[in-house]
Amino acid sequence: MRFGYRIGIGVLAFCLAFNLQAAPEGEQSYQAARWDPIHFKPAIDQATDDQCLACHQEIIDRRVLEASPAGVPASETLAWYQTLDTYQGEQETFHRRHLVTPYANQVMDLKCNTCHQGNDPREETANSSATGDGVLTQRKHVDPMICLMCHGQFPSQLMGVPGPWLENATIFGNSCLTCHAAIRTNRHQVNFLNAKNIEETAQQDSDVCYGCHGGRAWYRISYPYPRHSWPAGGDQVPDWAKDRPTESNPRFRTNAQ
């Protein structure tokens, strides 16, 4: 037993020494980088994309395979996100579609820390130990409510539309702005969207609106957007909106709010 114990201690010491070995001059070791303050509050709230990509550049450099494992060329297939008119060009990876593609640069202003808000590097799951930090999320986990803001279902039953937009769009001239030119006009004023460009491009292409409001739905539910006041909006609030906040999440607010 004593011999086995010594073997175990020796293996543990070797592993620790291997993981904590000195990095080349001017660079952090892997373990030191995992615990860098930029991965925690409050530093992560001010982290820039350049700071994140200093270590995670491969996320942007990675490209879609030229062909699937079964041999189907990507150039001969349509990915689900290519079925809307707003997406142009070849297939792209998840992160590139949100950060660097032409459409992303046109209507979005997403940052790495829009979605990634730090994690507990010791644990796969928060609160899995007595000293766990409940503020931290699972490693690499993204709050699905962040995704839902742009990938929820089209809530036709709330907006008074007879049914799914694709089945009823012609009633409204195939334009969301038929109604929304005067209703809930205080919109998109968050720091991860380019509100001006969204409004301008939506005048020309209704898929700009529908793309994020049902056209790229990942979920069966819609996002409960804050009900901001707008000119001529009045004081009457429908029953389904009475529990909604009247301001965006403070983390996403802009000076316009």
N, C-alpha and C positions, 0 to 999 in steps of 0.2 A: 504493500500500500504506500509506504513511504517513498519507495523508488518511483512508483507511478505518479505520486503527487509531485515529485521533483521534475519528472518529465513534463507534466502538465504546466508547471510554473515556467519551465524552460521554453516550451512552445509559446506560451502567452507572452513572455518577455521578447522572444524573437519577433512575434507578430507586431508588438507595440513598437519595437525598434525599427522594423521595416516600414511601418506606416508613418512614423514620426521622423524618419531619416531626413537629414538636411537637404533642402532644395538647392538648386543652382543659385549662385549669388544673384541677388536682385529679384528672385522669385519666391513665392510662398510655397510651402509644402502643401500637399493635398489636404491634410488634416487641418492645417492652419487656415486654408482657404475656406473649408467647410464652416469654420467658426468665425469667419470674418464678419464684423459688425454690419456689413451691407446686407446680410441675409436676415437681419432682425429689425424690429421696430426700435427706434424711429428712423434709422438710417435708410431702410429700404424705401421709405416714402419719398426720399429725395434722390434715390439712385437714378442715374441716367442710363440710357440704352448703351452708350459707349462703355460705361463701367461694367454693365452686365455682359456685354459682348466681348470684353477683354478676356473673359474666361470661357464664354459660351458661343463663340463665333461660329462654331460648327452648326449651330441651330439655323443660322441664316445661309450658310454655305451649302448645306445639304440639299440635294435636288431629287425630284421624283425619278424613279427608275425608268429607263427607256422602254422597258417591257416588264410585264408582270411575271411572277415565277412560272406561270403557265405558258409564257411566251407571247402574250397579247401585247402588241405595241401600244404605248400610251398615246401616241399620235393618232391612233385609229379608234380611240374610245372617248366617250364623254364622261367625265366625273360629274357627280351630282351638282357640284357648285358651278359647273359650266353650262347648266341648262337655263340659266337666266341671262338675259341680254347684257346685264351690267358687267359680267365677267368676260374678259377678252384675253386671248393668248393661250399658251400651252398650259398643261396641268402644272400646279405648283404645290409645294409642301404646305402643311398647316400654318406654320409660323410665317412663311414668306407671304401667304395670302393675306395675313393680318397686318404685316409690318412693311413690306417693301414692294408689293405689286403696284402697278399704276392706279388701280381702283382704290386700293388701300390708302395710297398717298392722296388720292383725290377727296375722299369723303370721310376717312378715318384719321385719328391722331393717336392710335394705340401705342402704348409704351410697354416695355417688359413688365414693369411693376403695376400696370393696369390690372393684369391678371395674377401675377406672381407676387405674393405678399409675405414671403418668408416661410421658414419651416423650422422644425426641430431636427437638427442633423443627427441627434442620437436615436430618434425613434421613427419607425414607419408610421405609427399612429399616435396622435396627440393624446395626452393623459393616460398613456399606457404604463406609467410608473407614478409613484407617490410624489415625485418631484417634477412631473410633467407640467408644461406650461400650456394652459387652455387657450391662450391667445394665438399660439402657433398652430399651423395647419399640418396635415400630413405632408410628407416629403413630396415636393413637386405638385402637390394638389392645388387645384384652382377651384374657388367657390363656384358651383354651377350657376348661381344667380348672376354672376358676371357674364357667363355665356348666354343665359336666358334673355338678357337685355336686348340682344340682337338675333337670337335664334329661337324665339317663342312662336307659338301658333298665332294665327290671325283670329282675334276675338270677335268674330262677326256678331255673336249673340249680345255682346256688350255695346257694339257700335250701331246697332239697328240695321245692319246689312242683312238681307234675306238669307244669306248662306255664305259658303266659301267664296273668296274673292274671285278665283278663276272662273267660277260659274256665274258670277253676277257683275263682273267688272264693266261690261258693256252698258249696264243700267246707269253707271256713273261716268260714262265717257271714257272708261278705262283709265281714270285718273283719281287718285286719292284726294287731290287738291280741289276736286269738285265740291267737296264738303269742307275739307281742312284748310281751305283758303281763309275761312272765317272761324273755324272751330279749333280750339286748343292750338292756337298759333304760337304759343310760347313753348318751343320744343327743340330738342337736340342741343340744348345749351349745357353740354357736359364736356369735360376736358379730354375725352377720348374720341370725340367726333369733330368733324369740320362742318359746323352747322350751316355756314354760308354756302358752301359748295353743295351740301345735300339739298338745300332748298332750291338752288339754281338748277342743278341737274335733274331734280324731280319734275321740273316744269317740262322737260323734254322726254323723260322716260319714266313711266310709272313703276318700272321694276326697281328703281332706286328706292322707292317707298316699300313696295311689296317684298323686295329682297330680304330686308331685315324684319319685316312685320308679317312673317308667315312663309315667305318664299324659300327661306333657308332654315326652316324649323328643324331643330334637333329634339324638341320636347313636345309633349302633348298639351302643354299648358301655355298660356301667354304670360308675359311679364307684367306685374302690377305696377305700371309706371306711376310716378308721383303726379298728382293732378295740380299742375301749376296753374295759377290764375292767368287769364288773358283778357285783353280789352273786349268789352261787351260780353264777357263770359257769365256775368251775373253771379248771384249767390246760391242759386239752386244747384244741389249736388245729387246726382242719381244714387239710388240705394247701393249699387255695386261699387261706388267710388267713395262712400262715406268713411271707410276706414283707411283710405289711401293717404300717404303723406302728401304735403303740399310743397315740399322741397326735395331736391335730389340728395342722395347720400353726400355728406360733406366732403368725402374724399374725391368726388367727381365734379364738384361745383366749379363754376367759372366765375369771373368777375361780373358776367352778365346776369347772374342770379341774385 
